[in-house]
């Protein structure tokens, strides 16, 4: 139950949540460097495959923990109405950022009339808007609805194409594309649909009270959840009957076993990624040292990090192009990242160069993140919570 406005809950941060978020932010940078490197999203070689696969953990963990953070923020605010207003305003703010500032950072062009991308920040913003209404439900109902939205959408795998044709000639309408079927709406392409991601956020919200319990209790429960969710993924993937439209038995291999569907996120994809997230949360409860401090810094200011790292990576890609080709390739100013034009001959980076640029960008973004984390820790301004 949300506390009354007369109570004053503790405002200390939970280091393990920041640690997991921090690792997620670092992995996110790897995938975004990959976008500009020309290295494909997966491939037959282990290096290329796992460079992409390891970043699959980013969005599920980030969205789940956004739900958990929403619950904890609501505890600090003291009532549901205040939390609902915050989620609504922050959600709309994130959607606006996605379609303006973030879109410009990705492309370095102002061709808004022909290209807009509903990416991960759009999806988080839309999910927050939905959660703003859902917080008035009992927490158990929010959790149950979240699990249902995670588990049930793959029922459409059995009739997805016939269902799309049922909407012919125009296909699913704009609302259905945003909710689940993806596709284009004028210049806007829906990469991240709302279902099942809003379910992930709701499940994270329902998970929130566990983070207020003693450390040993939440470690024990998180460990059980991690083992259970991971085991369920292995079982469903092995059976290959429900939970992902990609049948790995058609071409059995480790890559195809792990190659679950992200767009739209399948049940197996979310089980594969959320299970290890719970296990990592257990491991970080007592994580200390210099590396832990650095990682936690990123986790304290995830939105600030996000807004910095995309233009930084884009500028780094331009510099690499200038050094390697003698000029900045026009490819880097195209409407990225979803449907880039054919790569110029010889443009694709080696994995070594990709990881070097990734490491340098993470190091560079650390210092402003450390400054901003300290600012947020000492400032009383409520507006800083939007970054």
Backbone torsions as a table, in degrees:
resi	resn	phi	psi	omega
1	UNK	NA	138.1	176.6
2	UNK	-67.3	137.9	-176.5
3	UNK	-74.9	161.9	178.2
4	UNK	-72.9	164.0	-176.0
5	UNK	-72.2	-9.1	-179.4
6	UNK	-86.9	-14.2	-180.0
7	UNK	-84.4	155.6	-178.3
8	UNK	-127.7	85.7	-178.3
9	UNK	-67.2	158.8	178.6
10	UNK	-64.4	145.6	-177.1
11	UNK	-108.4	8.5	-178.8
12	UNK	-67.7	149.0	179.1
13	UNK	-82.4	151.9	177.5
14	UNK	-96.6	110.3	-170.4
15	UNK	-60.4	-36.5	-177.6
16	UNK	-63.9	-37.3	176.8
17	UNK	-64.4	-43.9	178.0
18	UNK	-64.6	-35.5	179.7
19	UNK	-65.3	-46.1	179.3
20	UNK	-64.2	-44.4	177.4
21	UNK	-60.2	-39.7	-179.9
22	UNK	-62.6	-44.6	176.7
23	UNK	-61.3	-40.5	178.7
24	UNK	-60.6	-43.3	-179.2
25	UNK	-64.8	-38.1	178.7
26	UNK	-64.6	-46.5	178.4
27	UNK	-62.6	-34.4	178.0
28	UNK	-58.4	-41.9	179.7
29	UNK	-62.2	-35.8	178.2
30	UNK	-59.6	-46.0	-178.6
31	UNK	-67.1	-36.3	-177.3
32	UNK	-75.8	-30.9	170.1
33	UNK	-64.5	-40.8	178.8
34	UNK	-56.8	-38.0	-179.7
35	UNK	-56.4	-45.0	-177.2
36	UNK	-83.1	-13.1	-178.7
37	UNK	-80.2	-17.2	-174.9
38	UNK	82.6	-1.2	176.0
39	UNK	-72.5	129.4	-174.8
40	UNK	-68.0	163.3	179.0
41	UNK	-81.3	75.1	-177.2
42	UNK	102.6	165.2	-178.6
43	UNK	173.1	-178.6	-174.6
44	UNK	-74.2	-21.8	-178.0
45	UNK	-87.7	145.0	-179.7
46	UNK	-56.8	-39.8	-178.1
47	UNK	-61.3	-47.8	-179.6
48	UNK	-68.6	-42.7	-178.1
49	UNK	-61.1	-50.5	-174.3
50	UNK	-77.6	-21.3	172.4
51	UNK	-60.8	-38.8	175.8
52	UNK	-81.5	-44.3	-171.9
53	UNK	-61.5	-40.3	-176.6
54	UNK	-64.7	-25.0	179.2
55	UNK	-80.2	-7.5	176.1
56	UNK	-63.2	-20.8	-178.3
57	UNK	-74.9	-11.7	-172.0
58	UNK	-66.8	-62.7	-172.7
59	UNK	-61.5	-46.6	179.8
60	UNK	-59.2	-45.5	-179.7
61	UNK	-65.8	-42.1	-178.3
62	UNK	-62.9	-44.4	-178.2
63	UNK	-70.6	-43.7	178.6
64	UNK	-58.9	-47.7	-178.1
65	UNK	-72.1	-22.7	171.8
66	UNK	-64.6	-37.5	175.1
67	UNK	-65.9	-41.8	177.6
68	UNK	-62.9	-43.3	178.4
69	UNK	-63.3	-35.3	178.5
70	UNK	-63.4	-42.8	177.8
71	UNK	-61.3	-47.2	-177.6
72	UNK	-65.6	-36.3	176.8
73	UNK	-65.8	-38.6	176.7
74	UNK	-62.0	-36.7	176.3
75	UNK	-62.5	-39.1	179.0
76	UNK	-70.5	-38.7	179.1
77	UNK	-67.9	-37.3	173.4
78	UNK	97.8	-7.5	176.9
79	UNK	-156.7	156.4	-174.4
80	UNK	-67.9	-36.6	-177.5
81	UNK	-61.3	-43.1	178.8
82	UNK	-64.7	-41.0	178.4
83	UNK	-64.7	-43.1	-179.9
84	UNK	-60.6	-43.4	178.9
85	UNK	-63.5	-41.5	179.2
86	UNK	-63.0	-46.8	-178.6
87	UNK	-63.9	-39.4	179.4
88	UNK	-64.6	-49.0	-178.1
89	UNK	-67.3	-41.4	179.5
90	UNK	-68.1	-38.8	179.3
91	UNK	-62.2	-46.0	178.5
92	UNK	-65.2	-35.7	177.1
93	UNK	-62.9	-42.2	179.6
94	UNK	-65.5	-40.4	177.2
95	UNK	-61.1	-43.6	178.8
96	UNK	-62.2	-43.9	178.5
97	UNK	-60.6	-42.4	-178.9
98	UNK	-58.8	-42.1	-173.1
99	UNK	-86.8	-3.6	-178.4
100	UNK	-126.4	-82.4	-174.1
101	UNK	-61.7	-47.8	-176.3
102	UNK	-69.8	-39.6	177.5
103	UNK	-61.0	-40.8	177.8
104	UNK	-66.1	-39.4	179.2
105	UNK	-64.1	-37.1	179.1
106	UNK	-67.5	-37.8	-167.1
107	UNK	-108.2	-27.0	-171.8
108	UNK	55.6	31.9	171.0
109	UNK	-140.2	166.7	-176.9
110	UNK	-115.1	33.3	-179.7
111	UNK	-81.8	57.2	-176.4
112	UNK	-65.8	-25.8	-176.3
113	UNK	-69.7	-21.0	-176.3
114	UNK	-115.7	-9.9	-176.4
115	UNK	-153.3	118.8	169.5
116	UNK	-137.5	143.7	-177.1
117	UNK	-124.5	124.6	174.0
118	UNK	-87.0	87.6	-176.0
119	UNK	-95.1	-156.0	-171.4
120	UNK	-66.3	-35.4	-179.4
121	UNK	-71.3	-37.5	172.2
122	UNK	-56.2	-49.3	-177.0
123	UNK	-62.5	-42.1	179.0
124	UNK	-64.2	-41.6	178.5
125	UNK	-62.1	-46.6	178.7
126	UNK	-62.6	-39.5	179.2
127	UNK	-65.1	-36.4	177.0
128	UNK	-65.6	-37.5	177.5
129	UNK	-62.0	-42.9	177.1
130	UNK	-65.4	-42.7	179.9
131	UNK	-64.2	-29.7	178.0
132	UNK	-58.2	-33.5	176.0
133	UNK	-83.6	-36.7	-174.7
134	UNK	-69.7	-22.6	-175.8
135	UNK	-63.4	-15.2	178.0
136	UNK	-79.7	-11.1	176.2
137	UNK	-79.9	159.6	171.9
138	UNK	-59.3	146.0	-177.1
139	UNK	-58.1	-38.1	178.7
140	UNK	-62.2	-37.7	178.8
141	UNK	-68.3	-38.8	177.3
142	UNK	-62.0	-44.1	178.9
143	UNK	-63.1	-44.3	-179.3
144	UNK	-64.4	-41.9	178.4
145	UNK	-65.0	-39.3	178.1
146	UNK	-61.6	-46.4	179.4
147	UNK	-62.9	-39.5	179.2
148	UNK	-64.0	-40.5	179.7
149	UNK	-69.5	-23.6	174.9
150	UNK	-79.5	-42.7	-168.7
151	UNK	-86.3	-31.3	-167.6
152	UNK	-94.0	-24.3	-175.3
153	UNK	-57.1	-26.3	-179.5
154	UNK	-71.2	-2.2	169.0
155	UNK	-60.0	-28.7	179.8
156	UNK	-70.6	-11.9	178.3
157	UNK	-60.1	-27.4	-175.5
158	UNK	-80.9	-14.5	179.9
159	UNK	-148.7	26.9	-175.9
160	UNK	-62.1	-50.0	-177.9
161	UNK	-66.9	-46.4	175.2
162	UNK	-58.2	-35.6	179.5
163	UNK	-66.3	-40.4	176.9
164	UNK	-61.4	-42.3	-179.4
165	UNK	-67.4	-24.9	179.2
166	UNK	-65.4	-21.0	179.3
167	UNK	-91.5	1.6	-176.9
168	UNK	-56.3	152.8	5.3
169	UNK	-85.6	-15.8	-174.8
170	UNK	-86.5	-7.2	-176.4
171	UNK	74.1	-172.3	179.1
172	UNK	-56.6	145.4	178.7
173	UNK	-73.3	177.4	-174.0
174	UNK	-59.0	-42.4	-178.4
175	UNK	-64.0	-42.9	180.0
176	UNK	-67.0	-34.5	175.9
177	UNK	-63.8	-42.2	179.6
178	UNK	-67.2	-38.8	-176.7
179	UNK	-72.4	-44.9	-172.7
180	UNK	-153.2	-30.8	-168.1
181	UNK	-89.4	-6.6	-178.4
182	UNK	51.7	-171.6	-178.8
183	UNK	114.7	-172.8	-175.8
184	UNK	-98.6	144.8	172.2
185	UNK	-129.1	92.5	-171.8
186	UNK	62.4	-130.0	179.4
187	UNK	-78.8	-7.1	-176.0
188	UNK	-89.9	123.4	173.8
189	UNK	-106.5	129.0	-177.8
190	UNK	-87.4	102.9	175.7
191	UNK	-86.0	-47.9	179.0
192	UNK	-105.6	107.7	174.7
193	UNK	-75.4	168.7	-174.5
194	UNK	-81.2	-40.1	176.8
195	UNK	-95.6	129.0	12.8
196	UNK	-98.3	9.9	-171.0
197	UNK	-63.4	-36.3	177.5
198	UNK	-63.1	-29.8	174.9
199	UNK	-66.2	-37.0	176.9
200	UNK	-63.3	-43.0	179.4
201	UNK	-65.8	-40.3	178.0
202	UNK	-63.4	-41.7	177.9
203	UNK	-62.6	-39.0	176.6
204	UNK	-64.1	-38.2	177.0
205	UNK	-62.4	-45.0	179.7
206	UNK	-66.0	-26.0	178.3
207	UNK	-74.5	-20.3	-172.7
208	UNK	-49.9	-47.0	-178.0
209	UNK	-57.9	-27.1	178.9
210	UNK	-61.9	-31.0	-178.0
211	UNK	-73.5	-7.7	176.3
212	UNK	-95.5	-3.2	-178.9
213	UNK	-86.5	166.3	177.0
214	UNK	-54.7	149.6	-173.2
215	UNK	-54.7	-46.3	-176.0
216	UNK	-64.1	-35.5	179.4
217	UNK	-68.5	-47.0	-177.9
218	UNK	-69.7	-28.7	174.2
219	UNK	-65.1	-43.7	-178.1
220	UNK	-64.3	-43.9	-178.9
221	UNK	-70.0	-41.1	178.4
222	UNK	-63.1	-37.4	177.6
223	UNK	-63.0	-45.5	178.9
224	UNK	-63.4	-42.0	178.5
225	UNK	-62.4	-43.5	-179.0
226	UNK	-61.3	-45.2	179.5
227	UNK	-65.5	-44.9	-177.8
228	UNK	-63.5	-47.9	-177.2
229	UNK	-66.2	-41.7	178.6
230	UNK	-65.0	-42.8	178.7
231	UNK	-63.7	-37.2	178.4
232	UNK	-65.5	-38.4	175.3
233	UNK	-60.2	-49.4	-177.9
234	UNK	-59.3	-42.7	-179.1
235	UNK	-64.2	-51.1	-178.4
236	UNK	-64.0	-38.9	-179.3
237	UNK	-67.7	-38.4	179.6
238	UNK	-66.6	-41.7	179.1
239	UNK	-67.4	-35.5	173.4
240	UNK	60.5	38.2	-178.3
241	UNK	-112.9	-41.9	-175.5
242	UNK	-140.4	146.1	171.4
243	UNK	112.1	-5.5	176.5
244	UNK	-165.2	133.9	-179.1
245	UNK	-72.7	-16.0	179.1
246	UNK	-86.3	116.6	-179.4
247	UNK	-90.5	109.0	-175.7
248	UNK	-73.0	-20.9	178.2
249	UNK	-68.0	-16.9	178.2
250	UNK	-64.9	-29.8	177.1
251	UNK	-147.9	76.5	-170.4
252	UNK	-60.2	127.7	174.3
253	UNK	-170.1	166.1	176.3
254	UNK	-61.5	-40.1	-178.8
255	UNK	-63.0	-44.5	-179.1
256	UNK	-71.1	-31.1	176.7
257	UNK	-63.6	-40.5	-178.7
258	UNK	-87.8	-8.2	-174.7
259	UNK	-85.0	65.5	179.4
260	UNK	-80.9	172.1	-170.9
261	UNK	-94.4	125.9	179.5
262	UNK	-96.6	-30.7	-175.2
263	UNK	-121.0	104.2	-11.4
264	UNK	-73.5	154.6	-174.4
265	UNK	-62.4	124.8	180.0
266	UNK	-85.7	165.8	175.7
267	UNK	-58.3	-45.4	-178.6
268	UNK	-65.2	-38.2	176.4
269	UNK	-59.0	-44.7	-177.4
270	UNK	-71.7	-36.9	175.6
271	UNK	-65.0	-41.9	-178.7
272	UNK	-61.9	-33.1	-175.1
273	UNK	-96.5	-36.5	-177.1
274	UNK	-76.7	-32.3	178.7
275	UNK	-57.7	-55.8	176.6
276	UNK	-61.4	-28.3	176.9
277	UNK	-60.4	-43.6	178.0
278	UNK	-62.2	-40.8	179.8
279	UNK	-65.6	-38.9	178.7
280	UNK	-69.3	-33.3	176.0
281	UNK	-60.5	-39.6	175.9
282	UNK	-61.5	-45.7	-175.8
283	UNK	-65.7	-29.2	-175.4
284	UNK	-88.7	-4.7	-179.4
285	UNK	-59.4	-30.8	-179.2
286	UNK	-122.0	27.2	-179.1
287	UNK	-79.6	125.1	-179.1
288	UNK	-138.4	166.3	178.4
289	UNK	116.4	177.2	-175.7
290	UNK	-62.6	-43.9	-179.6
291	UNK	-63.1	-42.4	178.2
292	UNK	-60.1	-40.3	179.7
293	UNK	-63.6	-41.0	179.6
294	UNK	-64.5	-48.6	-178.2
295	UNK	-62.4	-43.0	-179.2
296	UNK	-63.2	-33.7	177.3
297	UNK	-58.0	-44.6	177.5
298	UNK	-62.2	-39.8	-177.7
299	UNK	-69.7	-19.3	178.9
300	UNK	-79.8	-23.4	-176.6
301	UNK	-132.1	57.9	-172.5
302	UNK	-63.2	-39.0	-178.1
303	UNK	-71.8	-39.4	176.0
304	UNK	-59.8	-45.6	176.8
305	UNK	-57.6	-46.8	-176.2
306	UNK	-59.9	-45.9	-177.5
307	UNK	-67.9	-25.6	177.5
308	UNK	-83.3	-40.6	-165.7
309	UNK	-74.2	-29.8	-178.5
310	UNK	-67.8	-53.0	177.1
311	UNK	-63.2	-32.4	177.4
312	UNK	-63.0	-46.9	178.7
313	UNK	-63.7	-39.1	179.7
314	UNK	-64.1	-44.1	176.7
315	UNK	-62.9	-40.8	178.7
316	UNK	-61.0	-40.2	178.5
317	UNK	-64.4	-37.7	177.2
318	UNK	-64.1	-40.2	178.7
319	UNK	-65.9	-41.2	177.2
320	UNK	-61.1	-42.9	179.2
321	UNK	-63.3	-41.5	179.5
322	UNK	-62.3	-41.5	-179.2
323	UNK	-69.9	-42.7	-174.7
324	UNK	-80.5	-35.7	-172.0
325	UNK	-110.6	-11.1	-178.3
326	UNK	85.2	-2.3	176.9
327	UNK	-156.9	165.1	176.6
328	UNK	-86.1	117.8	-174.9
329	UNK	-64.6	132.2	178.3
330	UNK	-57.8	-22.8	177.3
331	UNK	-54.0	-30.5	-176.1
332	UNK	-77.0	-5.4	177.8
333	UNK	-113.2	14.1	178.3
334	UNK	-80.9	179.0	-179.2
335	UNK	-82.3	85.1	-179.2
336	UNK	-89.8	172.6	-6.9
337	UNK	-102.2	1.0	-168.2
338	UNK	-73.8	-50.3	-176.5
339	UNK	-127.0	71.1	180.0
340	UNK	-68.4	153.1	175.6
341	UNK	-68.2	171.2	177.2
342	UNK	-54.8	139.3	-179.1
343	UNK	-67.0	141.7	172.1
344	UNK	-61.4	151.0	-179.4
345	UNK	-57.6	129.5	177.4
346	UNK	77.3	6.8	-176.2
347	UNK	-73.6	-38.8	-171.3
348	UNK	-53.4	133.2	-179.5
349	UNK	-80.4	158.3	167.4
350	UNK	-76.3	160.6	177.0
351	UNK	-63.9	-33.7	178.5
352	UNK	-61.0	-44.4	178.5
353	UNK	-66.4	-40.6	178.3
354	UNK	-56.6	-49.5	-176.8
355	UNK	-70.8	-29.7	176.5
356	UNK	-66.8	-48.3	179.1
357	UNK	-62.7	-41.0	176.7
358	UNK	-57.0	-48.6	-178.3
359	UNK	-63.6	-43.1	-178.9
360	UNK	-64.9	-38.5	179.5
361	UNK	-67.7	-40.6	178.8
362	UNK	-64.5	-41.6	178.1
363	UNK	-62.6	-43.7	-177.2
364	UNK	-64.9	-38.0	-176.3
365	UNK	-78.8	-14.7	-178.4
366	UNK	-62.2	-41.3	-172.4
367	UNK	-67.6	-46.6	173.6
368	UNK	-64.9	-32.1	177.2
369	UNK	-66.1	-39.3	177.9
370	UNK	-63.8	-42.9	177.3
371	UNK	-60.7	-45.3	-176.1
372	UNK	-70.4	-36.0	177.2
373	UNK	-61.2	-40.6	178.1
374	UNK	-67.9	-38.6	178.2
375	UNK	-61.6	-46.5	-179.5
376	UNK	-64.2	-34.8	-177.8
377	UNK	-68.7	-24.3	-175.8
378	UNK	-109.0	-15.3	-176.7
379	UNK	-86.9	149.3	175.9
380	UNK	-101.1	3.1	-176.8
381	UNK	-70.3	125.6	179.7
382	UNK	-72.2	-20.8	-176.7
383	UNK	-70.0	-23.7	178.8
384	UNK	-66.3	-21.1	179.8
385	UNK	-66.8	-16.0	179.6
386	UNK	-82.5	-7.1	173.4
387	UNK	-124.6	NA	NA
